């Protein structure tokens, strides 16, 4: 992607890689703050909380408690979904 971005926008591959790296860094910071991150035409990233729950150890069948956690969820934009 960096090479294609560089060619399209007349920059070096190294500059394009820096832009993509900055995008990842900014996205991570916003997700850590609990903000949603929307990429128009692509989709939305957001942190969702998963509550604590009971599960089973598949090897022994023993009931175990699974701690509450957070996960990053991605919802695909309607435009992309219809295109693919």
Secondary structure, DSSP 4 states (H G I P E B T S, - for coil): -HHHHHHHHT--HHHHHHHHHHHHHHHHHHHHTT--EEETTTEEEEEEEE--EEEE-TTT--EEEEPPEEEEEEEE-HHHHHH-
